[in-house]
Amino acid sequence: MTITWDDFEKVDLRVGTIVSVEDYPEAKKPAYKLKIDFGKEVGIKVSSAQIVSLYKKEELIGKQVVCVTNFPPKQIGKFMSEVLTTGFYTDKGVVLAVPDKKAENGSKLL
C-alpha cells in the first residue's frame, strides 16, 4: 500500500528517554511499563512494551526510543498506554527502534 506525504506527516514520531521501567505481570504477553520523557512540549508519557525477552529493566533506563505520540491512549489490560513504543519483531523478541546518536527529547522524526 502506498501512502501520501500528507499521510506520513499525520504520524507524530518523536524521540524520548526512558526514565523508569516496571514489570507488568498482568499483561497477556511478557511486558514492561515504561515512563518516557519527551521534553517540555509532550511531557512524560507511559507505554507498555513487549521487550522483556531482549532487554533488562536496568539497561533501559536512559535509553532513547522512537514512539508514536499522537495515537489515542490504548487500554492494555489494567494499564492505559499513552504512546506506542516502536520496534522490530524478530524470532527472539522485539528490538527497539532507537536513534544511533543522542537527540533532544521530543524531537520529531523527519
N, C-alpha and C positions, 0 to 999 in steps of 0.2 A: 504494500500500500504506500502510495506517495502522499506526503503532506506538503502544505504550502509553508512559506516562511512565516506567514501570519499565524499558522497553527503552532509552529515551533515557538514563536515569541510568547504564546499564551502560557507555556510551561515555565514556571519560575524555579529554575535550578540554582541553588546557592550553596556556598561552602560554609560549613560551621565546624566548631571544635567540640568534641565530646567532653563534657565536664563531669558527668557521673554515669555509672553503669550499675544496674541492679539485675539480679536474677529475676526471671519471670516464670516461676514454676507452674502457674495456672495455664500457660499457653499450650495449645494442642501440639505444636512442634517446639523443640527447644529454642528459646529466645531470650534476649536481654531487653530491659527497658533502658533506653538511652536518654540523657538530657544533653541537648546540643545547643551551644551558644552561637547565634547568628548575628551578633552585634546589635547596635542600638536600634536599627530600623525594624528588625524582625524580632529580636529578643531571644530568650531561651525557650525552646520547644522540646517536646518529648516524642519519642519514636520507639516502636517495637521492631526489633531486628533479629532475624533468624540466622545469627552468625556464630552461635555457640561452638560449633564444630571446628572452626578455624581461628577463633580469637578468644584470648583470656581477658577477663574484665580489666585487669591491671594494665594490659598493653593497649587498651582502647582509650584510656584517659589521656587527653591531649591530642589524640589523632583527629585530623581533619577529614570530613566526609562530605560528599555531594548529596544534597537532598532536594526533593520536590517540596517547595514550601507553600504552594497555593492549591493543593488538593483540600477538599473539606476534611475535617477530622474524621477518623475511622475507628469505630469500636472494635477492639480486638480482645475478645473475652471480657474481662473486667477493666481493661485498660483502654483509654482513649488516646490513640496515636494522632499527633498533630502534623507530622511531616513524614514523607516516605524517604527512608534512607536507601540510596541506590547501591546496587551491586550486581555481580555476575554469577549466575548459577554454574557450579562445577560439580563433578561427581563426588567431591569431598566436602562441599558446602558452598555457601555464598561468600564470594570475595568482594570486599567493599570497593566502591568507586571512590578514589581519593585523588587529590591534586598531587603532582610529583614535587612541588615546592610549596612552602607556606604561602597562603593567600589570606587577605584580610577577611575576617568573619563577616558573612553577609554578602560577599562578592558574588555577582551573578555569573553563571556560565554563559559564555558568548558563543 
